[in-house]
């Protein structure tokens, strides 16, 4: 969460927050259109294209399909506060713009539902 906070809560002030409070602040930042635009502005072209691809599938797609195009973050550290991710999947996950989920036994990557419409508009 602290690695994610560094990307989404750029103004700071979150270090002393408890886990639940930090999650609330991250969510509030991501659903704020201006702050979401700031996060997206920090993405490179490949990351933007990856989001567009997932959004073109309705906001979620097979983890394996995403991996085939953009790779995965399995070999990266989950401790983002010390090791910034180098893969597209890892960087998007650190921003809170992509999550892993399992539906009916299938591993998927997904853009959080609340961010799909605003991201479509920003990335248009």
ABEGO torsion letter per residue (X at the ends): XAAAAAAABAAEGAAABBAAAAAAAAAAAAABAAAAAAAAAABBAAAAAAAAAAAAAGGBBBAAAAAAAAEBAAABBABAAABBBABAAAAAAAAGABBBBBBGGBBBBBBBAAAAAAAAAAAX
